[in-house]
Every structure is written in C-alpha cells, then in structure tokens.
Amino acid sequence: MRDPSYYGLKTEKNHKRAKSIPWPDVSDDDKDKTKGNGVKRKNSIVNGSSDQSRGGQNGHKNKKRRSSVHNGDTPQSKDSAHGPSSSQSKRPHVNGSGPSTPHSAKFKAVQEQRAQLPIAKGREALIEEIRKNDVTILLGETGSGKTTQVPQYILESGLARNGMIAVTQPRKVAATSLAQRVAVEQNVSLGDLVGYAVRFDEKSSTETRIKYLTDGMIVRELMSDPLLSHYSVVIVDEAHERTLRTDLLIANLKTIQAKRNPKSDAKGKGNADASNPLKIVIMSATLDAEKFSRFYHNAKILYVKGRQHPVKIYHSAESQLDYTDAAMRTFFQIHTDQPPGDVLIFLPGQEDIESLQKSIELYARQLPRDKPEVLTCTMFAAQEHSQNNKAFAPTPPNTRKCILATNIAETSITIPGIKYVIDTGKCKEKQYLARTAGGGFDTLLTRDITKSSAMQRAGRAGREGAGVCFRLYTEDAFNNMAVAGEPEILRCSLTASILNLKCLGQNLEELDLMDKPDLETISSALKTLWLLGAIDNNQKLTAAGRQMALFPLEPQYACAVVASKEYGCTSEVLDIVSILSASSKLFVDISDQRDAVTETRRKFKHSSGDHLTVLNAVRAYREIAAAENKHARREWCRKHFLNERTFLEARDIREQLVVTCTKIGIDVNASAKDNDEPVIRSLGHGLAGNSALLQPDGTYKQTMGQTIVKVHPGSTLADKKVPAIIYDDLMYTNQIYARGVSAIPKSFFLTHALLNQKKA
Ligand SMILES: Nc1ncnc2c1ncn2[C@@H]1O[C@H](COP(=O)(O)OP(=O)(O)OP(=O)(O)O)[C@@H](O)[C@H]1O
C-alpha cells in the first residue's frame, strides 16, 4: 500500500499499538494463574471485570469474587451427554439453502472454524459457570465467538432442558443473519432447530431450540407469556447498546427469575429445585460489566480474551471535515493499492449512504479497465430487509464489494468477504426533544460515535482473516470519545413501552430499571396514551388500549386501526398504516429527476393530503397487480417513482394486521368506499397528538404544544393552507417540519375529546 499519509491517514506506530484498543484485560494475578496452568492467556476464559483489569478502585473488593476459570481442551462432545443433543432434534432437510451432508467438506470446514474460535477453548469452563449461576455476565472481544457459540454450547450441554434458548439482538438484520449462520453450523434448515423472530417476520417451529430474536419481539412475547416460560435460557446480546427494549427486558428478567427460581439465593446461585428455572446470560464486547453485575445481585463476570484474526487500525492524521469525501478517497485508496477484500463503510444515515454510493459508482466507471469492478450495496434500517440482505451475497469474481451501512451493520454480524472497514466516526441517534420543542418528539441527530461503537465497527473487519480499519478521525478524537452512549431509555419517547407495560400490569415508574427515565418524558408518554384513549383519567389501561397493544404497530397507528371499526373504514386504514409501517418509503425521490417525479406523483395526489395520496397509490398498484405480470408491475412502479418493495412488504404487514383485527372482532373488509372523511377521522384519533392549527400569520402551531411547525416541502399540502393538520412525525433540521400531513376538519378535535371522555 502506498504511504497512507498520502491520503491524510496516519499509520499506527506498530501493530501492537494498533491493537491497543482499551480492552478490559486480565489483571496480573489472573495472568499468573493462567500461566501457572499452562494455558495460553489469549484464549482463556478468566473471570474479572474491566475495573479489576485496570487495577481500578474496585480491584480489591472484586478479587474476593474471583475464581479463575481456565480453558479446557476437552472435546466439545463431552457436554452433550447432559441433555437432548442437538442431533436428536436435527432432521435431515434437503433444500437449496438447507444443511449439507454431515461429512461434506463444507460441514467439516465449518466445524473446524468453530473449533478455532477463541471461545471454544473455554467451553467447558463457561458451561460450568452458567450451570452454577443463575446469571452470568460474559464479556468477550468482537469475533471471539460469543453470539454464535454460547447458545450452541448451552444447547449441547443440556442446560436448556425445559425450554428454548432465546438470544436477543437489538437489530433485525443481526437476528436473522445469526440464525442463518447457526443453522449452518448445526447443519439444519433454518426454522427447525434454529430459528428467528423479528417484527413482521418469523421462522421457527415446535422443533426450535435456539431462537434469535430482536429485543422488541421478546418484550412483546411477555404479553402472552409473562414468565417467558417457553425459555430456559435468555441470552441478552449486545447489552452495552442499552436499547430501550433491552433495558425493559433486563428489568423484567430480574423479576421473572425471582419468580421462576424462588429459592435462588441473593448471589444468584443456581437453584436446582425449581421446576422451570431461568438462566440469564448478559453478553457484550464492550460493557460496563460491573453495573450489570451489581444490578443482578453481583452476578459473576466472565471474560473471553482473544479474537481470531488481528485488525490493524489507522487513524487519520487530521480531522476530516467532509467525512463522505474522506470515505470516498479512502475507498479508492484501498481499491487501488490493497489486496482483494471487500470494504464496509460506516456512515450516519441513508442520505449520506445514497450520495456516497452515487459518487463511488461514478468514479468507479472512470477507473482503468484492468482494475476489478466495484459493486456497491447499501444497508440501513429504512431499507427493506431483502435489500439489506444483498450485502451478504457472495462477491462475484474480479469484483470488490463496497457496502455502505449505518450502525445496523455495527454489531454481531459477519459479512463474508469484508477485510476493510472505513469508519467515519458518525452516527444518527434518536433523541427525544421533550423540553426543546414544547410538544415533545423523537428526532434523529447526527453525532460522534462512542468508543464502544468504534471498537465494534473495527471488529467487522477480521472476521474471516486479518483485517484493516481506517478511522476517519484522529487518535486523539478516539481517545476523547465517550466510552458508551446514553441508554435509550433516557433519550427516547416511552409511549409504546408504557402501553406494553400497562398490559403486563406494570408501571414504568415502579419498574426496577438500571437507569430511570426522567418524569417529564414519562408524563409526556402518558399524555399521548391518554389522548389515544389507551389509558383513562386514572392512568388505567382501557379496553381500547389493550386492543392497541396487540398490534405490532406504533400506538398511534394501532389506535387508528381500532378507531376505524367505528367509522367502518378498516380496509382503507389498514392499507395506509401498512405502507407507513414498512421499512422503506413508498415514494422514491430522485434528485436529478425532480420535475418528472413531481409530475408523475400528481396522478396520485389527493387534495386532503399525504395519507389519502398513499391510499390512491395503493389502489392504483392493486389494479396493475391484478391485470399485469410481475415484470410489467415492476416497470409501472419504476415509471411512477414508487418503491415496489414497499408495496410487497406492506402486503405482508397487512396480512398480519388482518389476523389481529379478526381476533378482536374488527371487520377488515369494512370500507368507506369513496367517502374519505371517515378514513381521515380514524387516522385523526391516532394522530390527535400530532396535530397543528393554522395561525393568522399562516404558520401552524401544535395543538398539544407551543411549537411552530412547517409542512415539509415534499408533502402534497406544502403549498396549500388548511385550518388544521395531522401529521405522522416531525423532522428537525434548521426548522421543524411535519411529514406525512393531511388536512382534518377543525370540528374533529371536539369529537375526539368527547370520545375520549367516554372511554375515560
Ligand atoms: N455468517 C457467517 N459467515 C461466516 N462466518 C461467520 C458468520 N457468522 C460468524 N462467523 C464466524 O464466527 C466468528 C464469531 O462470530 P460471533 O458473532 O459468534 O462473534 P462474537 O464474539 O459474538 O462477536 P461480535 O460481538 O462482534 O458479534 C466470526 O468472527 C466469523 O469468523
């Protein structure tokens, strides 16, 4: 490679230093213990916390709890005698992506790879600790094998005799790709022994013993199974991310365990007498382990040292003002000078991703013919699942893949082929603007990442071989980063969570949480729920609120569906809500064809605003879909700047909503035909908190706050003034913009208030 300083990048002084990310390391006497036992420290499992390892203030106190656990080189099969071996429940399945023959080269290679993971040598010791303790905190470097191996070790050890093993993930893409990988390792078809569950998508069966699921899904499962009795072991992975749902899960697991393991002592020692005891494993690469340990009655902390492959890290010599430009230069630097290997670029959001993708594709076309092709892929939350999954497809020959991703690719996942990571050091984070804006809303803000994120991002290289990470920020900037981010529970709207908790008979204020949200955020969520008619004047859940919680939707949209029963327009409301709940936008914006886009969109435009414009597009697509073949349908969508994937995803979502509606007696075929007002009124019940009234000066002021909002220029109502509006959300840039806007009769607010009084 050419001297990196040529591109403004500084090489770390030496390899050792390049790896000197501040991992919690073993303390001196732990090192001695491991040495004394002739065990390579790199691969040992040693219990100790980060504080101990750094000789922190708690070092002395912690030493008391330390009992070193060494890696054993015992054959992996030994444990399987304890319980139902995975092979018992393995059925041979033959399909394209299913298992290979047990003695195939592919299967052998996968098993060899498993055996070489750092965690493999500590398997026996790890299982023994999990057997002894009700709660185990497991810290391990990225790539040590925690997420894929620990569930399999537990399964094969028989520790999960009475139920399934849940492995929770903050993100959909991680849950599904991990399940796929572990199914390959177990040589089973996905959905049998190994399955997954994410919102609007599940692959599991009565055979499933290891289930990867998002933290949101398991929190929903609490509603039908408050003791999570289907699970023997719950593994909370990437706990350091402290998502709102992970925090709610962690709190609930504590109370569930107290009920299911009644005689378990305060130190969390296992209770062999309980009929269906629960084991909890909290895992992360970068975790404030002591905090989790304290929360779970000083639970044991174990540490897996070592990663399979080294990652060399470069920091830029000076800070990069334009991170997308710096990312592009670095990408072509790699492409020109470096050996084969795919590249993963971390960017804050969709806009940066799309603009950089265009630039990279443009420049790649100008490269000399003898250079490998460049293939770009994108990964971001608002993009449809199957599109995100394209990043996992094998790279064609003589091609370098460049994946542009947000932090959805940051943790847990292994993207085959990735050797290089470019980290811009930026991310988008949800922030609840409770005080700033008066009304209170979630918004996404671009900010610097934390050290944990930087380490996770670097960890995406070096999964299959040695990797390289280029940080587009200085080493000083890295050193000054916060260690971890603020828990989501302290910075997000709590409306959906409080509703779900109410269904469990819980009040957020009374929950034993690791960090408590402030009262202002709680009261804002309660106010919204009251407005939706989900709780009464005494903050008790109403019958309508219970129904709303059954839908895997934002409470606002769930409320609109429930309200549509009264107005006899459920069919239309389901059409709209399904589109709004899909992961990608329906209307595609192509900046260099703006005039054509505006012109074409006019065909669907509805005078009342964006919601009925969506409905018009759905109706038009349905007609085309009924009359034309797949190809013609796709072409029609392309011509009309509509995202067909959104239609297809919305169709699946709608099917699920239909099931819930039917369960609670809502007629899904009830239609208002061409009368639009009932549809708007139904939506109005959900979005009453997201409403604003026209002021004499032509601006709109929130009905529930003091904030002045502008109609987003992309809205069909951008150039029209109406007395009152409802909107899907607010976007905060230099102004506060309302998006997804519809006109609503002012008189509606009176009806809404009266209806709410009736419910209360
Ligand atoms: N889908 C996959 N394809 C190929 N190899 C994989 C895949 N998933 C995992 N691996 C291999 O297994 C190793 C361990 O992955 P695993 O996710 O268990 O690590 P981890 O310790 O949980 O790391 P992280 O915290 O980064 O998720 C990877 O480094 C990679 O070598």
The ligand as a MOL file (V3000), in Angstrom:
LIG
                    3D

  0  0  0     0  0            999 V3000
M  V30 BEGIN CTAB
M  V30 COUNTS 31 33 0 0 0
M  V30 BEGIN ATOM
M  V30 1 N -22.4210 -15.6150 8.7020 0
M  V30 2 C -21.1640 -16.0090 8.9030 0
M  V30 3 N -20.4070 -16.4370 7.8920 0
M  V30 4 C -19.1270 -16.8130 8.0780 0
M  V30 5 N -18.5170 -16.8120 9.2790 0
M  V30 6 C -19.2260 -16.4110 10.3170 0
M  V30 7 C -20.5880 -15.9760 10.2070 0
M  V30 8 N -21.0320 -15.6180 11.4270 0
M  V30 9 C -19.9960 -15.8160 12.2590 0
M  V30 10 N -18.9210 -16.2950 11.6090 0
M  V30 11 C -17.5970 -16.6060 12.1700 0
M  V30 12 O -17.7230 -16.7560 13.5740 0
M  V30 13 C -16.9150 -15.8100 14.2560 0
M  V30 14 C -17.5520 -15.4630 15.5690 0
M  V30 15 O -18.7840 -14.7660 15.3520 0
M  V30 16 P -19.6790 -14.3330 16.5880 0
M  V30 17 O -20.7710 -13.4840 16.0360 0
M  V30 18 O -20.0520 -15.5090 17.3810 0
M  V30 19 O -18.6350 -13.4640 17.4160 0
M  V30 20 P -18.8960 -12.5050 18.6490 0
M  V30 21 O -17.8600 -12.7950 19.6630 0
M  V30 22 O -20.2970 -12.5800 19.0780 0
M  V30 23 O -18.5550 -11.1170 18.0290 0
M  V30 24 P -19.4510 -9.7800 17.9480 0
M  V30 25 O -19.5550 -9.2450 19.3070 0
M  V30 26 O -18.6590 -8.9480 17.0350 0
M  V30 27 O -20.7320 -10.1980 17.3510 0
M  V30 28 C -16.7510 -14.6680 13.2660 0
M  V30 29 O -15.5930 -13.9150 13.5130 0
M  V30 30 C -16.6490 -15.4310 11.9450 0
M  V30 31 O -15.3540 -15.9240 11.7790 0
M  V30 END ATOM
M  V30 BEGIN BOND
M  V30 1 1 1 2
M  V30 2 1 2 3
M  V30 3 2 2 7
M  V30 4 2 3 4
M  V30 5 1 4 5
M  V30 6 2 5 6
M  V30 7 1 6 7
M  V30 8 1 6 10
M  V30 9 1 7 8
M  V30 10 2 8 9
M  V30 11 1 9 10
M  V30 12 1 10 11
M  V30 13 1 11 12
M  V30 14 1 11 30
M  V30 15 1 12 13
M  V30 16 1 13 14
M  V30 17 1 13 28
M  V30 18 1 14 15
M  V30 19 1 15 16
M  V30 20 2 16 17
M  V30 21 1 16 18
M  V30 22 1 16 19
M  V30 23 1 19 20
M  V30 24 2 20 21
M  V30 25 1 20 22
M  V30 26 1 20 23
M  V30 27 1 23 24
M  V30 28 2 24 25
M  V30 29 1 24 26
M  V30 30 1 24 27
M  V30 31 1 28 29
M  V30 32 1 28 30
M  V30 33 1 30 31
M  V30 END BOND
M  V30 END CTAB
M  END
